[in-house]
C-alpha cells in the first residue's frame, strides 16, 4: 500500500477529497499531508442547496502523530457563495469549521486534558501552546453544554466557593442526582443564585422538587423566586459547621480565661472538639474524653452540638419538630451566648430544616465537588478571570459529553 493510499484510508476520505501528497521529514520528525479536491465537483452549502465557488482558502490542521512524527494536514478549501449571496467556507470531513485541529486530534486532546492534573501537563504532552489548549477546552465545554440532557433533575444544590483572595466568591449549582456542576455564576448574592438557577430550561426548573442550600437570605430569595414549587432544604453540613463554630468560640473564650489562671487544659485542643473522640489518635482520645465529661463550658457546648445530630435521625416532620423543641430549650438553658445564637438561628430556619424529612438531600455532593474544585485551583495556581475559573469547573466537574463526534460513527 502506498503512503497516499494509507492516509486516504486512515482519514476515510470520500469524494471530492483525496490525499495529493505526503511529505516526511525524519530529521524534524514531521509529516505533512496535502489534501486535494477533484476538479469539477458540484458543491452544496450547509443547507444542501447548490453553491458556487467564490474563492479558495489555504488551511492547516494539526492531526494525530504518525509514528511519533507531528502530523499536519494542508488543503485549499473553497469559499462557497449561497443563493442569497452570503458565503461560507466549505465543510471538510476531518475537522469542524474554523478550527486548527482535526476531529481525531481534538478528541484525543480532550481525553488527555481530562486525565492530566493540570493544563500545563496536558500542553506538554500534546505539544500545544497555552492559547490553543485553552481554545480546545472552550470548544469542549461549548460542545458539552449544547448536548446536555435536561430530562430530569429532581434535586439541586446551591453552594458558595472562594474565587480569589479576599471577599471574592462564586455561586455553584450542582445536580445532586448526578453529582455534577451544572452552572457557575460570579458573586454570592441573590442575583448570582438566580443566574445559576436560570441556566436551567423553564421546563426543568418547574420539575425541581427541592434545593439544598445554606441559611443565607440570598439563597432563600433566589430559590423562592425562581423555584416557587420547590422546597428549600437547609443543608445538614452547614448546620454542623455553625454548631462547630459556636463550640470553638466558647473554647477560645474559656481557654483564655483558664490560661490566665495557669490552666492550659484547653490549649491546642481545637481539633479535638472538631473531630470528636472516635476520630482522634489514641494518645489524644483519653484526654479528650476526660475534658468532654468535665463541667467545662466547652464540653457543654460540644455536647449540645453532638446532641443535635439526633435531629436528622427522626422519622418524619412531627418527630423532627418535637426533637428540635426539646433540643432548643436545652440549648437556651445552656447560658452560653454563642450556642444560644445558633439555636435562635436554627429556630428561625426550622421550616428548611424540617423539609429534610420530605426531601432527605444534602450538599454532600457539593462538598465533594468543592474538594475537586480546590484541586483545580491549586493546579492552576489561582485564576485571574472568572470566565477561566467557570470554564475549568465545567470541564472537570460538569459531567459533560465533550468529545467530538465523527460523521462515520
C-alpha positions as a Markdown table, in Angstrom:
| # | Residue | x | y | z |
|---|---|---|---|---|
| 1 | Unk | 0.0 | 0.0 | 0.0 |
| 2 | Unk | 1.4 | 3.4 | -1.0 |
| 3 | Unk | 1.6 | 6.2 | 1.6 |
| 4 | Unk | -1.1 | 8.2 | -0.1 |
| 5 | Unk | -3.5 | 5.3 | -0.1 |
| 6 | Unk | -2.7 | 4.6 | 3.5 |
| 7 | Unk | -3.6 | 8.1 | 4.7 |
| 8 | Unk | -6.5 | 8.2 | 2.3 |
| 9 | Unk | -8.0 | 5.2 | 4.1 |
| 10 | Unk | -6.9 | 6.3 | 7.5 |
| 11 | Unk | -8.7 | 9.6 | 7.1 |
| 12 | Unk | -11.6 | 7.8 | 5.5 |
| 13 | Unk | -11.7 | 10.4 | 2.8 |
| 14 | Unk | -14.5 | 10.4 | 0.2 |
| 15 | Unk | -15.1 | 12.4 | -3.0 |
| 16 | Unk | -14.2 | 15.1 | -3.7 |
| 17 | Unk | -11.3 | 14.9 | -1.2 |
| 18 | Unk | -8.1 | 12.8 | -1.7 |
| 19 | Unk | -4.5 | 12.7 | -0.5 |
| 20 | Unk | -2.5 | 14.5 | -3.1 |
| 21 | Unk | 0.9 | 14.2 | -1.4 |
| 22 | Unk | 2.7 | 13.0 | 1.7 |
| 23 | Unk | 5.9 | 14.8 | 2.9 |
| 24 | Unk | 8.1 | 13.1 | 5.5 |
| 25 | Unk | 10.8 | 15.0 | 7.4 |
| 26 | Unk | 12.6 | 12.4 | 9.6 |
| 27 | Unk | 15.1 | 15.0 | 10.9 |
| 28 | Unk | 12.3 | 17.3 | 12.2 |
| 29 | Unk | 10.0 | 14.3 | 12.9 |
| 30 | Unk | 7.2 | 15.8 | 10.9 |
| 31 | Unk | 4.6 | 14.5 | 8.4 |
| 32 | Unk | 2.7 | 16.9 | 6.1 |
| 33 | Unk | -0.3 | 15.7 | 4.2 |
| 34 | Unk | -1.7 | 17.7 | 1.3 |
| 35 | Unk | -5.4 | 17.1 | 0.6 |
| 36 | Unk | -6.6 | 17.8 | -3.0 |
| 37 | Unk | -10.1 | 18.3 | -4.5 |
| 38 | Unk | -11.5 | 16.7 | -7.6 |
| 39 | Unk | -12.0 | 19.1 | -10.4 |
| 40 | Unk | -15.5 | 20.0 | -11.5 |
| 41 | Unk | -17.1 | 19.0 | -8.2 |
| 42 | Unk | -20.6 | 20.4 | -7.7 |
| 43 | Unk | -20.6 | 22.0 | -4.2 |
| 44 | Unk | -23.6 | 22.4 | -1.9 |
| 45 | Unk | -23.9 | 24.8 | 1.0 |
| 46 | Unk | -24.6 | 23.8 | 4.6 |
| 47 | Unk | -28.3 | 23.5 | 3.9 |
| 48 | Unk | -28.0 | 21.2 | 0.9 |
| 49 | Unk | -28.6 | 23.9 | -1.7 |
| 50 | Unk | -26.4 | 24.4 | -4.8 |
| 51 | Unk | -23.4 | 26.8 | -4.2 |
| 52 | Unk | -20.8 | 28.4 | -6.4 |
| 53 | Unk | -17.1 | 28.6 | -5.5 |
| 54 | Unk | -16.3 | 32.2 | -4.6 |
| 55 | Unk | -12.6 | 31.7 | -3.9 |
| 56 | Unk | -10.2 | 29.4 | -2.1 |
| 57 | Unk | -8.5 | 29.5 | 1.3 |
| 58 | Unk | -5.3 | 27.8 | 2.4 |
| 59 | Unk | -5.9 | 26.0 | 5.6 |
| 60 | Unk | -3.8 | 23.8 | 8.0 |
| 61 | Unk | -4.8 | 21.4 | 10.8 |
| 62 | Unk | -2.9 | 19.6 | 13.5 |
| 63 | Unk | -3.6 | 15.8 | 13.3 |
| 64 | Unk | -2.6 | 12.8 | 15.4 |
| 65 | Unk | 1.0 | 11.9 | 15.4 |
| 66 | Unk | 2.2 | 9.3 | 12.9 |
| 67 | Unk | 4.9 | 7.1 | 14.4 |
| 68 | Unk | 5.9 | 9.8 | 16.8 |
| 69 | Unk | 6.0 | 12.3 | 14.0 |
| 70 | Unk | 4.0 | 15.5 | 14.3 |
| 71 | Unk | 1.4 | 15.4 | 11.5 |
| 72 | Unk | -0.3 | 18.3 | 9.8 |
| 73 | Unk | -2.9 | 18.4 | 7.1 |
| 74 | Unk | -2.9 | 21.2 | 4.5 |
| 75 | Unk | -5.7 | 21.8 | 1.9 |
| 76 | Unk | -7.2 | 24.5 | -0.2 |
| 77 | Unk | -10.8 | 24.9 | 0.9 |
| 78 | Unk | -13.4 | 26.6 | -1.3 |
| 79 | Unk | -15.4 | 29.5 | 0.0 |
| 80 | Unk | -19.0 | 28.9 | -1.2 |
| 81 | Unk | -21.5 | 31.5 | -2.3 |
| 82 | Unk | -25.1 | 30.7 | -1.4 |
| 83 | Unk | -28.1 | 31.6 | -3.5 |
| 84 | Unk | -28.8 | 34.6 | -1.1 |
| 85 | Unk | -25.4 | 36.0 | -1.8 |
| 86 | Unk | -23.8 | 35.1 | 1.5 |
| 87 | Unk | -20.6 | 33.0 | 1.7 |
| 88 | Unk | -19.3 | 30.3 | 3.9 |
| 89 | Unk | -16.2 | 28.1 | 4.0 |
| 90 | Unk | -17.0 | 24.5 | 2.8 |
| 91 | Unk | -17.1 | 21.8 | 5.5 |
| 92 | Unk | -14.3 | 19.3 | 5.5 |
| 93 | Unk | -14.7 | 15.7 | 6.8 |
| 94 | Unk | -11.7 | 15.7 | 9.0 |
| 95 | Unk | -12.4 | 18.8 | 11.1 |
| 96 | Unk | -15.1 | 21.2 | 12.2 |
| 97 | Unk | -15.3 | 24.6 | 10.5 |
| 98 | Unk | -12.8 | 27.3 | 11.6 |
| 99 | Unk | -10.7 | 25.0 | 13.7 |
| 100 | Unk | -7.0 | 24.4 | 13.6 |
| 101 | Unk | -7.2 | 20.7 | 14.7 |
| 102 | Unk | -8.7 | 17.6 | 13.1 |
| 103 | Unk | -11.6 | 15.9 | 14.9 |
| 104 | Unk | -9.3 | 13.0 | 15.8 |
| 105 | Unk | -6.7 | 15.2 | 17.4 |
| 106 | Unk | -9.3 | 17.3 | 19.3 |
| 107 | Unk | -10.9 | 14.1 | 20.6 |
| 108 | Unk | -7.5 | 12.8 | 21.8 |
| 109 | Unk | -6.7 | 16.2 | 23.3 |
| 110 | Unk | -9.9 | 16.3 | 25.4 |
| 111 | Unk | -9.1 | 12.9 | 26.8 |
| 112 | Unk | -5.5 | 13.9 | 27.7 |
| 113 | Unk | -6.7 | 17.1 | 29.4 |
| 114 | Unk | -9.3 | 15.2 | 31.4 |
| 115 | Unk | -6.6 | 12.8 | 32.6 |
| 116 | Unk | -3.9 | 15.4 | 33.5 |
| 117 | Unk | -3.5 | 17.1 | 36.8 |
| 118 | Unk | -3.0 | 20.4 | 35.2 |
| 119 | Unk | -3.4 | 22.1 | 31.8 |
| 120 | Unk | 0.4 | 22.7 | 31.8 |
| 121 | Unk | 1.0 | 19.0 | 31.9 |
| 122 | Unk | -1.5 | 18.5 | 29.1 |
| 123 | Unk | 0.1 | 21.2 | 27.0 |
| 124 | Unk | 3.5 | 19.5 | 27.3 |
| 125 | Unk | 2.1 | 16.1 | 26.3 |
| 126 | Unk | 0.1 | 17.4 | 23.4 |
| 127 | Unk | 2.8 | 19.9 | 22.2 |
| 128 | Unk | 0.4 | 22.8 | 22.2 |
| 129 | Unk | 0.7 | 26.4 | 23.2 |
| 130 | Unk | -1.4 | 27.8 | 26.0 |
| 131 | Unk | -3.9 | 29.6 | 23.8 |
| 132 | Unk | -4.5 | 26.5 | 21.6 |
| 133 | Unk | -5.1 | 24.4 | 24.7 |
| 134 | Unk | -7.5 | 27.0 | 26.2 |
| 135 | Unk | -9.5 | 27.1 | 22.9 |
| 136 | Unk | -9.8 | 23.3 | 22.9 |
| 137 | Unk | -11.2 | 23.5 | 26.5 |
| 138 | Unk | -13.6 | 26.2 | 25.5 |
| 139 | Unk | -14.8 | 24.3 | 22.5 |
| 140 | Unk | -15.2 | 21.1 | 24.6 |
| 141 | Unk | -17.3 | 22.9 | 27.2 |
| 142 | Unk | -19.4 | 24.6 | 24.5 |
| 143 | Unk | -20.0 | 21.2 | 22.8 |
| 144 | Unk | -20.9 | 19.6 | 26.1 |
| 145 | Unk | -23.3 | 22.3 | 27.2 |
| 146 | Unk | -25.1 | 22.1 | 23.8 |
| 147 | Unk | -25.6 | 18.4 | 24.3 |
| 148 | Unk | -26.6 | 18.4 | 27.9 |
| 149 | Unk | -29.7 | 16.3 | 28.7 |
| 150 | Unk | -32.1 | 18.2 | 30.9 |
| 151 | Unk | -34.7 | 15.4 | 31.0 |
| 152 | Unk | -34.6 | 15.3 | 34.8 |
| 153 | Unk | -33.2 | 17.0 | 37.9 |
| 154 | Unk | -35.3 | 16.4 | 41.0 |
| 155 | Unk | -32.8 | 18.0 | 43.4 |
| 156 | Unk | -30.2 | 20.7 | 43.0 |
| 157 | Unk | -27.7 | 22.2 | 45.4 |
| 158 | Unk | -26.5 | 25.8 | 45.8 |
| 159 | Unk | -23.2 | 26.5 | 47.3 |
| 160 | Unk | -20.5 | 29.2 | 47.5 |
| 161 | Unk | -16.8 | 28.9 | 46.8 |
| 162 | Unk | -14.0 | 31.4 | 47.1 |
| 163 | Unk | -12.6 | 32.6 | 43.8 |
| 164 | Unk | -9.7 | 34.9 | 44.6 |
| 165 | Unk | -8.2 | 36.0 | 47.8 |
| 166 | Unk | -10.4 | 38.3 | 49.9 |
| 167 | Unk | -14.1 | 38.5 | 49.6 |
| 168 | Unk | -14.4 | 37.1 | 46.1 |
| 169 | Unk | -16.8 | 34.2 | 45.6 |
| 170 | Unk | -18.8 | 32.3 | 43.1 |
| 171 | Unk | -22.1 | 30.5 | 43.4 |
| 172 | Unk | -22.1 | 26.9 | 42.2 |
| 173 | Unk | -25.2 | 25.0 | 41.1 |
| 174 | Unk | -25.0 | 21.2 | 41.4 |
| 175 | Unk | -27.2 | 18.4 | 40.1 |
| 176 | Unk | -27.5 | 16.3 | 43.3 |
| 177 | Unk | -28.9 | 13.3 | 41.5 |
| 178 | Unk | -25.9 | 13.0 | 39.1 |
| 179 | Unk | -23.2 | 14.6 | 41.3 |
| 180 | Unk | -22.1 | 17.2 | 38.7 |
| 181 | Unk | -21.9 | 21.0 | 38.5 |
| 182 | Unk | -24.5 | 22.5 | 36.0 |
| 183 | Unk | -23.6 | 26.2 | 36.3 |
| 184 | Unk | -21.3 | 28.7 | 38.0 |
| 185 | Unk | -22.0 | 32.4 | 38.5 |
| 186 | Unk | -19.9 | 35.2 | 39.8 |
| 187 | Unk | -20.8 | 36.5 | 43.3 |
| 188 | Unk | -22.6 | 35.2 | 46.4 |
| 189 | Unk | -25.7 | 37.3 | 46.3 |
| 190 | Unk | -29.3 | 36.7 | 45.2 |
| 191 | Unk | -28.6 | 37.7 | 41.6 |
| 192 | Unk | -25.8 | 35.1 | 41.3 |
| 193 | Unk | -28.0 | 32.4 | 42.7 |
| 194 | Unk | -30.8 | 33.4 | 40.3 |
| 195 | Unk | -28.3 | 33.3 | 37.4 |
| 196 | Unk | -27.3 | 29.7 | 38.3 |
| 197 | Unk | -30.9 | 28.5 | 38.6 |
| 198 | Unk | -31.7 | 30.5 | 35.4 |
| 199 | Unk | -29.3 | 28.2 | 33.5 |
| 200 | Unk | -32.0 | 25.5 | 33.7 |
| 201 | Unk | -34.6 | 25.4 | 30.9 |
| 202 | Unk | -38.0 | 26.5 | 32.1 |
| 203 | Unk | -39.4 | 23.0 | 31.9 |
| 204 | Unk | -36.6 | 21.7 | 34.1 |
| 205 | Unk | -36.9 | 24.5 | 36.6 |
| 206 | Unk | -40.6 | 23.6 | 37.0 |
| 207 | Unk | -39.7 | 20.0 | 37.7 |
| 208 | Unk | -37.3 | 20.6 | 40.5 |
| 209 | Unk | -38.7 | 19.2 | 43.8 |
| 210 | Unk | -36.2 | 20.7 | 46.3 |
| 211 | Unk | -33.0 | 22.7 | 46.6 |
| 212 | Unk | -30.3 | 22.2 | 49.3 |
| 213 | Unk | -28.6 | 25.4 | 50.4 |
| 214 | Unk | -27.3 | 27.2 | 53.5 |
| 215 | Unk | -29.3 | 29.6 | 55.5 |
| 216 | Unk | -28.3 | 32.8 | 53.8 |
| 217 | Unk | -31.2 | 35.2 | 52.8 |
| 218 | Unk | -29.6 | 35.4 | 49.2 |
| 219 | Unk | -30.1 | 31.7 | 48.6 |
| 220 | Unk | -33.6 | 31.6 | 50.1 |
| 221 | Unk | -34.7 | 34.6 | 48.0 |
| 222 | Unk | -33.4 | 33.0 | 44.8 |
| 223 | Unk | -35.0 | 29.7 | 45.4 |
| 224 | Unk | -38.4 | 31.2 | 46.3 |
| 225 | Unk | -38.3 | 33.4 | 43.3 |
| 226 | Unk | -37.0 | 31.0 | 40.6 |
| 227 | Unk | -38.3 | 27.7 | 42.0 |
| 228 | Unk | -41.6 | 28.6 | 43.7 |
| 229 | Unk | -42.8 | 24.9 | 43.6 |
| 230 | Unk | -39.6 | 23.6 | 45.3 |
| 231 | Unk | -38.9 | 23.2 | 49.0 |
| 232 | Unk | -35.7 | 24.8 | 50.4 |
| 233 | Unk | -33.8 | 22.2 | 52.4 |
| 234 | Unk | -31.1 | 23.6 | 54.7 |
| 235 | Unk | -28.0 | 21.6 | 54.4 |
| 236 | Unk | -27.1 | 19.5 | 57.4 |
| 237 | Unk | -23.4 | 20.1 | 56.9 |
| 238 | Unk | -23.9 | 23.8 | 57.1 |
| 239 | Unk | -25.8 | 23.3 | 60.3 |
| 240 | Unk | -22.9 | 21.2 | 61.7 |
| 241 | Unk | -20.5 | 23.9 | 60.7 |
| 242 | Unk | -22.5 | 26.6 | 62.6 |
| 243 | Unk | -22.6 | 24.5 | 65.7 |
| 244 | Unk | -18.9 | 23.7 | 65.4 |
| 245 | Unk | -18.1 | 27.4 | 65.1 |
| 246 | Unk | -20.1 | 28.1 | 68.3 |
| 247 | Unk | -18.2 | 25.4 | 70.2 |
| 248 | Unk | -14.9 | 26.9 | 69.0 |
| 249 | Unk | -16.0 | 30.4 | 70.2 |
| 250 | Unk | -16.8 | 29.0 | 73.6 |
| 251 | Unk | -13.5 | 27.1 | 73.7 |
| 252 | Unk | -11.4 | 30.2 | 72.8 |
| 253 | Unk | -13.0 | 32.4 | 75.4 |
| 254 | Unk | -12.8 | 29.7 | 78.1 |
| 255 | Unk | -9.2 | 28.8 | 77.2 |
| 256 | Unk | -8.1 | 32.4 | 77.5 |
| 257 | Unk | -9.8 | 32.7 | 80.9 |
| 258 | Unk | -8.3 | 29.4 | 82.2 |
| 259 | Unk | -4.8 | 30.3 | 80.9 |
| 260 | Unk | -4.9 | 33.5 | 82.9 |
| 261 | Unk | -5.4 | 31.2 | 86.0 |
| 262 | Unk | -2.5 | 29.0 | 84.9 |
| 263 | Unk | -4.7 | 26.2 | 83.5 |
| 264 | Unk | -3.7 | 25.1 | 79.9 |
| 265 | Unk | -6.1 | 22.1 | 79.7 |
| 266 | Unk | -7.8 | 23.6 | 76.7 |
| 267 | Unk | -4.7 | 24.7 | 74.9 |
| 268 | Unk | -4.2 | 23.1 | 71.4 |
| 269 | Unk | -7.5 | 21.2 | 71.6 |
| 270 | Unk | -9.3 | 22.9 | 68.8 |
| 271 | Unk | -9.3 | 19.9 | 66.5 |
| 272 | Unk | -10.3 | 17.6 | 69.4 |
| 273 | Unk | -13.7 | 19.3 | 69.6 |
| 274 | Unk | -14.0 | 19.4 | 65.9 |
| 275 | Unk | -13.4 | 15.7 | 65.2 |
| 276 | Unk | -14.5 | 14.1 | 68.4 |
| 277 | Unk | -13.1 | 11.1 | 70.3 |
| 278 | Unk | -13.8 | 8.5 | 67.6 |
| 279 | Unk | -11.5 | 10.2 | 65.1 |
| 280 | Unk | -8.7 | 11.2 | 67.4 |
| 281 | Unk | -5.4 | 9.2 | 67.8 |
| 282 | Unk | -5.5 | 7.1 | 71.0 |
| 283 | Unk | -3.0 | 9.4 | 72.7 |
| 284 | Unk | -5.4 | 12.3 | 72.5 |
| 285 | Unk | -8.7 | 10.3 | 72.8 |
| 286 | Unk | -8.2 | 9.6 | 76.5 |
| 287 | Unk | -7.5 | 13.3 | 77.4 |
| 288 | Unk | -10.4 | 14.4 | 75.2 |
| 289 | Unk | -12.8 | 12.0 | 77.0 |
| 290 | Unk | -11.7 | 13.5 | 80.3 |
| 291 | Unk | -12.4 | 17.0 | 79.1 |
| 292 | Unk | -15.7 | 16.1 | 77.4 |
| 293 | Unk | -17.0 | 14.6 | 80.7 |
| 294 | Unk | -15.9 | 17.7 | 82.7 |
| 295 | Unk | -18.1 | 20.6 | 83.6 |
| 296 | Unk | -16.3 | 23.0 | 81.3 |
| 297 | Unk | -18.4 | 25.4 | 79.2 |
| 298 | Unk | -16.7 | 24.0 | 76.2 |
| 299 | Unk | -17.7 | 20.4 | 77.0 |
| 300 | Unk | -21.3 | 21.6 | 77.5 |
| 301 | Unk | -21.3 | 23.4 | 74.1 |
| 302 | Unk | -19.8 | 20.4 | 72.4 |
| 303 | Unk | -22.4 | 18.1 | 74.0 |
| 304 | Unk | -25.2 | 20.4 | 72.7 |
| 305 | Unk | -23.7 | 20.2 | 69.2 |
| 306 | Unk | -23.4 | 16.4 | 69.3 |
| 307 | Unk | -27.0 | 16.0 | 70.6 |
| 308 | Unk | -28.3 | 17.9 | 67.6 |
| 309 | Unk | -27.2 | 15.0 | 65.3 |
| 310 | Unk | -30.2 | 13.1 | 66.6 |
| 311 | Unk | -32.5 | 15.5 | 64.8 |
| 312 | Unk | -31.6 | 14.1 | 61.4 |
| 313 | Unk | -32.4 | 10.5 | 62.6 |
| 314 | Unk | -36.1 | 11.3 | 63.3 |
| 315 | Unk | -38.7 | 9.5 | 61.2 |
| 316 | Unk | -40.8 | 12.5 | 60.0 |
| 317 | Unk | -41.5 | 16.2 | 60.4 |
| 318 | Unk | -43.6 | 15.7 | 63.5 |
| 319 | Unk | -40.9 | 13.8 | 65.3 |
| 320 | Unk | -38.3 | 16.2 | 64.0 |
| 321 | Unk | -40.3 | 19.2 | 65.4 |
| 322 | Unk | -40.7 | 17.5 | 68.8 |
| 323 | Unk | -37.0 | 16.7 | 68.9 |
| 324 | Unk | -36.0 | 20.2 | 67.9 |
| 325 | Unk | -38.2 | 21.8 | 70.5 |
| 326 | Unk | -36.5 | 19.8 | 73.3 |
| 327 | Unk | -33.1 | 20.5 | 71.9 |
| 328 | Unk | -33.8 | 24.2 | 71.5 |
| 329 | Unk | -35.0 | 24.5 | 75.1 |
| 330 | Unk | -31.8 | 22.8 | 76.3 |
| 331 | Unk | -29.6 | 25.0 | 74.2 |
| 332 | Unk | -31.2 | 28.1 | 75.6 |
| 333 | Unk | -30.7 | 26.9 | 79.1 |
| 334 | Unk | -27.0 | 26.4 | 78.5 |
| 335 | Unk | -26.3 | 30.1 | 79.3 |
| 336 | Unk | -23.7 | 30.0 | 76.5 |
| 337 | Unk | -24.3 | 33.0 | 74.3 |
| 338 | Unk | -22.6 | 31.5 | 71.2 |
| 339 | Unk | -24.7 | 28.4 | 71.4 |
| 340 | Unk | -27.9 | 30.3 | 72.1 |
| 341 | Unk | -27.3 | 32.5 | 69.0 |
| 342 | Unk | -27.0 | 29.4 | 66.8 |
| 343 | Unk | -30.1 | 27.9 | 68.4 |
| 344 | Unk | -32.1 | 31.0 | 67.6 |
| 345 | Unk | -30.8 | 30.9 | 64.0 |
| 346 | Unk | -31.9 | 27.3 | 63.6 |
| 347 | Unk | -35.3 | 28.1 | 65.0 |
| 348 | Unk | -35.7 | 30.9 | 62.5 |
| 349 | Unk | -34.9 | 28.4 | 59.7 |
| 350 | Unk | -36.9 | 25.5 | 61.2 |
| 351 | Unk | -39.1 | 25.1 | 58.1 |
| 352 | Unk | -36.0 | 24.5 | 55.9 |
| 353 | Unk | -34.6 | 22.0 | 58.5 |
| 354 | Unk | -37.9 | 20.1 | 58.7 |
| 355 | Unk | -38.1 | 19.9 | 54.9 |
| 356 | Unk | -35.2 | 17.4 | 55.1 |
| 357 | Unk | -37.7 | 14.7 | 56.2 |
| 358 | Unk | -39.7 | 15.1 | 53.0 |
| 359 | Unk | -36.6 | 15.5 | 50.8 |
| 360 | Unk | -33.6 | 13.9 | 52.6 |
| 361 | Unk | -31.0 | 15.7 | 50.5 |
| 362 | Unk | -27.7 | 17.4 | 51.5 |
| 363 | Unk | -24.9 | 19.3 | 49.8 |
| 364 | Unk | -22.5 | 16.3 | 50.4 |
| 365 | Unk | -22.2 | 16.1 | 46.6 |
| 366 | Unk | -21.3 | 19.8 | 46.5 |
| 367 | Unk | -18.8 | 19.3 | 49.3 |
| 368 | Unk | -17.1 | 16.6 | 47.3 |
| 369 | Unk | -17.1 | 18.8 | 44.2 |
| 370 | Unk | -15.6 | 21.6 | 46.3 |
| 371 | Unk | -12.6 | 19.4 | 47.0 |
| 372 | Unk | -12.2 | 18.7 | 43.3 |
| 373 | Unk | -12.5 | 22.5 | 42.5 |
| 374 | Unk | -10.0 | 23.3 | 45.2 |
| 375 | Unk | -7.6 | 20.8 | 43.5 |
| 376 | Unk | -8.3 | 22.6 | 40.2 |
| 377 | Unk | -7.4 | 26.0 | 41.8 |
| 378 | Unk | -4.2 | 24.6 | 43.3 |
| 379 | Unk | -3.1 | 23.1 | 40.0 |
| 380 | Unk | -3.8 | 26.4 | 38.2 |
| 381 | Unk | -2.2 | 28.4 | 41.0 |
| 382 | Unk | -5.3 | 30.6 | 41.0 |
| 383 | Unk | -7.4 | 32.2 | 38.3 |
| 384 | Unk | -7.2 | 35.8 | 37.1 |
| 385 | Unk | -10.6 | 35.8 | 35.5 |
| 386 | Unk | -14.0 | 34.4 | 36.4 |
| 387 | Unk | -14.6 | 33.1 | 32.9 |
| 388 | Unk | -11.5 | 30.9 | 33.1 |
| 389 | Unk | -12.5 | 29.6 | 36.5 |
| 390 | Unk | -16.0 | 28.8 | 35.3 |
| 391 | Unk | -14.7 | 27.1 | 32.2 |
| 392 | Unk | -12.3 | 24.9 | 34.2 |
| 393 | Unk | -15.0 | 23.9 | 36.7 |
| 394 | Unk | -17.5 | 22.9 | 34.0 |
| 395 | Unk | -14.8 | 21.0 | 32.1 |
| 396 | Unk | -13.7 | 18.9 | 35.0 |
| 397 | Unk | -16.9 | 18.8 | 37.2 |
| 398 | Unk | -19.7 | 19.3 | 34.7 |
| 399 | Unk | -20.1 | 15.6 | 33.6 |
| 400 | Unk | -20.4 | 16.9 | 30.1 |
| 401 | Unk | -20.2 | 14.9 | 26.8 |
| 402 | Unk | -17.4 | 17.0 | 25.3 |
| 403 | Unk | -15.6 | 14.7 | 22.8 |
| 404 | Unk | -16.1 | 15.4 | 19.1 |
| 405 | Unk | -18.4 | 13.1 | 17.1 |
| 406 | Unk | -17.3 | 11.7 | 13.8 |
| 407 | Unk | -19.7 | 11.6 | 10.9 |
| 408 | Unk | -19.0 | 7.9 | 10.3 |
| 409 | Unk | -19.6 | 6.9 | 13.9 |
